[in-house]
Amino acid sequence: MIDIPAQGGSPVLDEAARELQAAQHDARVAFDCIALGDFDRAHTHALTAASTATRAVTALAAALAEVGQATGR
């Protein structure tokens, strides 16, 4: 997994980056489980990846709102 720090040191962007990395990991595990024929575990990890990606989207929306408030938009 690649560790990519958010630019500008925003805690909200840092959280979004962490959530996306977690989603990437769970998606990879799901992919590997499918290849191994473990469909129940693949399903579990796919659901986890989806919910983690949703949390990343929420964090990014919060970051956009912060930027909008800072710029007066």
PyMOL commands that set and color helices and strands:
alter all, ss='L'
color gray80, all
select helices_A, chain A and resi 7-9+11-36+39-71
alter helices_A, ss='H'
color red, helices_A
deselect
rebuild
show_as cartoon
